[in-house]
Amino acid sequence: MAVMSLFGSMPSVPADRPENGSPQPSVPIFNTKNKNTPSTVIAKGVRLEGDFKSQGDVLIEGEVVGSISTDSLLTVGNDALLKAGVQASEAVIAGRVEGNLNITNRLEIKGTAKIKGDIVCQTVVVEAGAVLQGNMKSGDGSKAEDNPSAPVSKPNIEQKPSA
């Protein structure tokens, strides 16, 4: 005998969606403080203009124009567009960014990323295929900051094999 609830049967959740029904991010999120989901999601098709600040992880699949700041992880999906200055503790970039990136710790640039702007970070990982236009400063920059005329040392780049 089949059992049916008062309101009918519940539709099953597609395999590409978690139980809460939100789509999976197009970029894997690394080292998040909250292992389940980011604190804020700017979905595909959403355009945000202005200054955006967050204390938690942020996932951007849509478009941001202005500035974005988070004390945590910023993930920019494959189809996302940021025309914004970025300040974050960590970042994974797979989409387009037009603006300067200031990342306190680790920056991961996926092979699908297109970045036009200056980058400052502690550690950077760049996959083959990424397009970068601008200046990059990575590693301990205290020596270069103490002496502005001194040449900037080579960036601290982790090698990651392309898949």
Contacts in CASP RR format, 6 or more apart in sequence:
PFRMAT RR
TARGET T0000
AUTHOR 0000-0000-0000
METHOD contacts of the structure
MODEL  1
MAVMSLFGSMPSVPADRPENGSPQPSVPIFNTKNKNTPSTVIAKGVRLEG
DFKSQGDVLIEGEVVGSISTDSLLTVGNDALLKAGVQASEAVIAGRVEGN
LNITNRLEIKGTAKIKGDIVCQTVVVEAGAVLQGNMKSGDGSKAEDNPSA
PVSKPNIEQKPSA
13 19 0 8 1.000
13 21 0 8 1.000
16 23 0 8 1.000
16 24 0 8 1.000
17 23 0 8 1.000
17 24 0 8 1.000
18 24 0 8 1.000
18 37 0 8 1.000
20 37 0 8 1.000
22 37 0 8 1.000
22 41 0 8 1.000
23 43 0 8 1.000
23 61 0 8 1.000
25 38 0 8 1.000
25 59 0 8 1.000
25 61 0 8 1.000
25 75 0 8 1.000
25 77 0 8 1.000
26 61 0 8 1.000
26 77 0 8 1.000
26 78 0 8 1.000
26 79 0 8 1.000
26 94 0 8 1.000
27 75 0 8 1.000
27 76 0 8 1.000
27 77 0 8 1.000
27 78 0 8 1.000
27 92 0 8 1.000
27 94 0 8 1.000
27 110 0 8 1.000
28 92 0 8 1.000
29 38 0 8 1.000
29 57 0 8 1.000
29 59 0 8 1.000
29 73 0 8 1.000
29 75 0 8 1.000
29 92 0 8 1.000
30 73 0 8 1.000
30 90 0 8 1.000
30 92 0 8 1.000
30 108 0 8 1.000
31 73 0 8 1.000
31 90 0 8 1.000
31 106 0 8 1.000
32 38 0 8 1.000
32 57 0 8 1.000
32 72 0 8 1.000
32 73 0 8 1.000
33 56 0 8 1.000
33 57 0 8 1.000
33 72 0 8 1.000
33 73 0 8 1.000
34 56 0 8 1.000
34 57 0 8 1.000
38 56 0 8 1.000
38 57 0 8 1.000
38 58 0 8 1.000
38 59 0 8 1.000
38 73 0 8 1.000
38 75 0 8 1.000
39 54 0 8 1.000
39 55 0 8 1.000
39 56 0 8 1.000
39 57 0 8 1.000
39 58 0 8 1.000
39 72 0 8 1.000
40 54 0 8 1.000
40 56 0 8 1.000
40 57 0 8 1.000
40 58 0 8 1.000
40 59 0 8 1.000
41 58 0 8 1.000
41 59 0 8 1.000
41 60 0 8 1.000
41 61 0 8 1.000
42 48 0 8 1.000
42 58 0 8 1.000
42 59 0 8 1.000
42 60 0 8 1.000
42 61 0 8 1.000
42 62 0 8 1.000
42 63 0 8 1.000
42 64 0 8 1.000
42 80 0 8 1.000
43 61 0 8 1.000
43 62 0 8 1.000
44 61 0 8 1.000
44 62 0 8 1.000
44 79 0 8 1.000
44 80 0 8 1.000
45 61 0 8 1.000
45 62 0 8 1.000
45 63 0 8 1.000
46 61 0 8 1.000
46 62 0 8 1.000
46 63 0 8 1.000
47 62 0 8 1.000
47 63 0 8 1.000
47 64 0 8 1.000
47 65 0 8 1.000
48 62 0 8 1.000
48 63 0 8 1.000
48 64 0 8 1.000
48 65 0 8 1.000
49 64 0 8 1.000
49 65 0 8 1.000
49 66 0 8 1.000
50 65 0 8 1.000
50 66 0 8 1.000
50 67 0 8 1.000
51 66 0 8 1.000
51 67 0 8 1.000
51 69 0 8 1.000
52 58 0 8 1.000
52 64 0 8 1.000
52 66 0 8 1.000
52 67 0 8 1.000
52 68 0 8 1.000
52 69 0 8 1.000
53 68 0 8 1.000
53 69 0 8 1.000
53 70 0 8 1.000
54 68 0 8 1.000
54 69 0 8 1.000
54 70 0 8 1.000
54 71 0 8 1.000
54 72 0 8 1.000
55 70 0 8 1.000
55 71 0 8 1.000
55 72 0 8 1.000
56 70 0 8 1.000
56 71 0 8 1.000
56 72 0 8 1.000
56 73 0 8 1.000
57 70 0 8 1.000
57 72 0 8 1.000
57 73 0 8 1.000
57 74 0 8 1.000
57 75 0 8 1.000
58 68 0 8 1.000
58 70 0 8 1.000
58 72 0 8 1.000
58 73 0 8 1.000
58 74 0 8 1.000
58 75 0 8 1.000
58 88 0 8 1.000
59 75 0 8 1.000
59 77 0 8 1.000
60 68 0 8 1.000
60 74 0 8 1.000
60 75 0 8 1.000
60 76 0 8 1.000
60 77 0 8 1.000
60 80 0 8 1.000
60 82 0 8 1.000
61 77 0 8 1.000
61 79 0 8 1.000
61 80 0 8 1.000
62 79 0 8 1.000
62 80 0 8 1.000
62 81 0 8 1.000
63 80 0 8 1.000
63 81 0 8 1.000
63 82 0 8 1.000
63 83 0 8 1.000
64 80 0 8 1.000
64 81 0 8 1.000
64 82 0 8 1.000
64 83 0 8 1.000
64 84 0 8 1.000
65 83 0 8 1.000
65 84 0 8 1.000
66 83 0 8 1.000
66 84 0 8 1.000
66 85 0 8 1.000
67 84 0 8 1.000
67 85 0 8 1.000
67 86 0 8 1.000
67 87 0 8 1.000
68 74 0 8 1.000
68 82 0 8 1.000
68 84 0 8 1.000
68 85 0 8 1.000
68 86 0 8 1.000
68 87 0 8 1.000
68 88 0 8 1.000
69 86 0 8 1.000
69 87 0 8 1.000
69 88 0 8 1.000
70 87 0 8 1.000
70 88 0 8 1.000
70 89 0 8 1.000
71 88 0 8 1.000
71 89 0 8 1.000
72 88 0 8 1.000
72 89 0 8 1.000
72 90 0 8 1.000
73 88 0 8 1.000
73 89 0 8 1.000
73 90 0 8 1.000
73 91 0 8 1.000
73 92 0 8 1.000
74 86 0 8 1.000
74 88 0 8 1.000
74 90 0 8 1.000
74 91 0 8 1.000
74 92 0 8 1.000
75 91 0 8 1.000
75 92 0 8 1.000
75 94 0 8 1.000
76 82 0 8 1.000
76 91 0 8 1.000
76 92 0 8 1.000
76 93 0 8 1.000
76 94 0 8 1.000
76 95 0 8 1.000
76 97 0 8 1.000
76 113 0 8 1.000
77 93 0 8 1.000
77 94 0 8 1.000
77 95 0 8 1.000
78 94 0 8 1.000
78 95 0 8 1.000
78 110 0 8 1.000
78 112 0 8 1.000
79 95 0 8 1.000
80 94 0 8 1.000
80 95 0 8 1.000
80 96 0 8 1.000
81 95 0 8 1.000
81 96 0 8 1.000
81 98 0 8 1.000
82 96 0 8 1.000
82 97 0 8 1.000
82 98 0 8 1.000
82 99 0 8 1.000
83 98 0 8 1.000
83 99 0 8 1.000
84 97 0 8 1.000
84 98 0 8 1.000
84 99 0 8 1.000
85 99 0 8 1.000
85 100 0 8 1.000
85 101 0 8 1.000
85 102 0 8 1.000
86 97 0 8 1.000
86 99 0 8 1.000
86 100 0 8 1.000
86 101 0 8 1.000
86 102 0 8 1.000
86 103 0 8 1.000
87 102 0 8 1.000
88 101 0 8 1.000
88 102 0 8 1.000
88 103 0 8 1.000
88 104 0 8 1.000
89 103 0 8 1.000
89 104 0 8 1.000
89 105 0 8 1.000
90 103 0 8 1.000
90 104 0 8 1.000
90 105 0 8 1.000
90 106 0 8 1.000
90 107 0 8 1.000
91 101 0 8 1.000
91 103 0 8 1.000
91 106 0 8 1.000
91 107 0 8 1.000
91 108 0 8 1.000
91 121 0 8 1.000
92 108 0 8 1.000
92 110 0 8 1.000
93 101 0 8 1.000
93 107 0 8 1.000
93 108 0 8 1.000
93 109 0 8 1.000
93 110 0 8 1.000
93 113 0 8 1.000
93 115 0 8 1.000
94 110 0 8 1.000
94 111 0 8 1.000
94 112 0 8 1.000
94 113 0 8 1.000
95 110 0 8 1.000
95 112 0 8 1.000
95 113 0 8 1.000
95 114 0 8 1.000
96 113 0 8 1.000
96 114 0 8 1.000
96 115 0 8 1.000
97 113 0 8 1.000
97 114 0 8 1.000
97 115 0 8 1.000
97 116 0 8 1.000
97 117 0 8 1.000
98 116 0 8 1.000
98 117 0 8 1.000
99 115 0 8 1.000
99 116 0 8 1.000
99 117 0 8 1.000
99 118 0 8 1.000
100 117 0 8 1.000
100 118 0 8 1.000
100 119 0 8 1.000
100 120 0 8 1.000
101 107 0 8 1.000
101 115 0 8 1.000
101 117 0 8 1.000
101 118 0 8 1.000
101 119 0 8 1.000
101 120 0 8 1.000
101 121 0 8 1.000
102 120 0 8 1.000
102 121 0 8 1.000
103 119 0 8 1.000
103 120 0 8 1.000
103 121 0 8 1.000
103 122 0 8 1.000
104 121 0 8 1.000
104 122 0 8 1.000
105 121 0 8 1.000
105 122 0 8 1.000
105 123 0 8 1.000
106 121 0 8 1.000
106 122 0 8 1.000
106 123 0 8 1.000
106 124 0 8 1.000
106 125 0 8 1.000
107 119 0 8 1.000
107 121 0 8 1.000
107 123 0 8 1.000
107 124 0 8 1.000
107 125 0 8 1.000
108 124 0 8 1.000
108 125 0 8 1.000
109 115 0 8 1.000
109 124 0 8 1.000
109 125 0 8 1.000
109 126 0 8 1.000
109 127 0 8 1.000
109 130 0 8 1.000
109 132 0 8 1.000
110 127 0 8 1.000
110 130 0 8 1.000
111 126 0 8 1.000
111 127 0 8 1.000
111 128 0 8 1.000
111 129 0 8 1.000
111 130 0 8 1.000
111 162 0 8 1.000
112 129 0 8 1.000
112 130 0 8 1.000
113 127 0 8 1.000
113 130 0 8 1.000
113 131 0 8 1.000
113 132 0 8 1.000
114 130 0 8 1.000
114 131 0 8 1.000
115 130 0 8 1.000
115 131 0 8 1.000
115 132 0 8 1.000
115 133 0 8 1.000
115 134 0 8 1.000
116 133 0 8 1.000
116 134 0 8 1.000
117 133 0 8 1.000
117 134 0 8 1.000
117 135 0 8 1.000
118 134 0 8 1.000
118 135 0 8 1.000
118 136 0 8 1.000
118 137 0 8 1.000
119 132 0 8 1.000
119 134 0 8 1.000
119 135 0 8 1.000
119 136 0 8 1.000
119 137 0 8 1.000
119 138 0 8 1.000
120 136 0 8 1.000
120 137 0 8 1.000
120 138 0 8 1.000
121 136 0 8 1.000
121 137 0 8 1.000
121 138 0 8 1.000
121 139 0 8 1.000
122 138 0 8 1.000
122 139 0 8 1.000
122 140 0 8 1.000
122 156 0 8 1.000
123 138 0 8 1.000
123 139 0 8 1.000
123 156 0 8 1.000
123 158 0 8 1.000
124 136 0 8 1.000
124 138 0 8 1.000
124 155 0 8 1.000
124 156 0 8 1.000
124 157 0 8 1.000
124 158 0 8 1.000
125 157 0 8 1.000
125 158 0 8 1.000
125 160 0 8 1.000
126 132 0 8 1.000
126 157 0 8 1.000
126 160 0 8 1.000
127 160 0 8 1.000
127 162 0 8 1.000
128 162 0 8 1.000
129 162 0 8 1.000
136 155 0 8 1.000
137 144 0 8 1.000
137 152 0 8 1.000
137 155 0 8 1.000
138 155 0 8 1.000
138 156 0 8 1.000
138 157 0 8 1.000
139 153 0 8 1.000
139 155 0 8 1.000
139 156 0 8 1.000
141 152 0 8 1.000
141 153 0 8 1.000
143 150 0 8 1.000
143 153 0 8 1.000
144 150 0 8 1.000
144 151 0 8 1.000
144 152 0 8 1.000
144 153 0 8 1.000
END
